[in-house]
Amino acid sequence: MNRLSAISLGIATVLGLGAMAFQLLTALIISPVSLGIGAGLGLLYVLLVVLLLSRSPMWPRGAHLWVFPALVWGGGVSLGLATTVGLPVSEIPEKLGWDLVAASIGGAYPEEFSKALGVAIILLSFRRLNRPWHGLIVGAVVGLGFETIENLFYGLTGAILDPNSDAAGALGLWGLRLLAGPCLHIIFTGIAGWGIGVAFYTAEVSWAWRVSRALGWFLVAFGLHFSWNLLYGNEAAQIVNMIAVALVMYPLAVWLFIRGSRRARRDDTYAYTERPLRTVAEAVGGSRGGFGGAAPATAARSEQTSPR
């Protein structure tokens, strides 16, 4: 665990909570109905996705405290940074007449950078996040936090624009977001997180190799997000573009999930004990069932958790 990263994450979590509180207060003032619908659907969405991810063999064993700061980083820190930076940046292509890439530059540019930074800091802040595939899981949760709050504000926009009722508008936008391109930010940040995790936790490779993997997978995530946000002049072209990106994005996400799951299942070096091992006697006792969280075959392999 990196102490500087942990301190930075603590400060960012406090600031992120403040940003989320301000965002929710704004939504409450504009449309309490939309906020109520968004809060309910958002909570269900977060619980469902976290439950499904926790069933994966890639989920960090014995580690859960990282989930809350990951959600806050996505929904508070990243969204706040993206809003602050993205709006001014998006005006540049508009003034230059680059309408096709206006949303791509204003969205993919600040959003993917800020989310990837959060993944790196969270991985370095928790001792039990120490496998390459943990980057994918952490990235997915950071993306989940971002996507949930973003959906809430899209629902707020729908409530404002709907001529009949706030409820109909909010539900309509939530449905559109969940059906037309589901789990977008979960996938984008999961892909970037995979590269960060591989770069951090692959042994006996050069720094150039690590940088190439982290940067390469980040550029894949950035490119997918950039392409998804392209604004064409007609609806048919827009739909074709979304289908084309989806045909790359979703199979890639499934492939990475399967690959990471297989590697996690083959990993037999993971040692988990309920408390640090201080003596050989404790290690032997753990291998005989003295520690409830460790399997007999791996409890004796305590080099990663015991002091030297």
Disulfide bonds with the S-S distance in Angstrom:
none
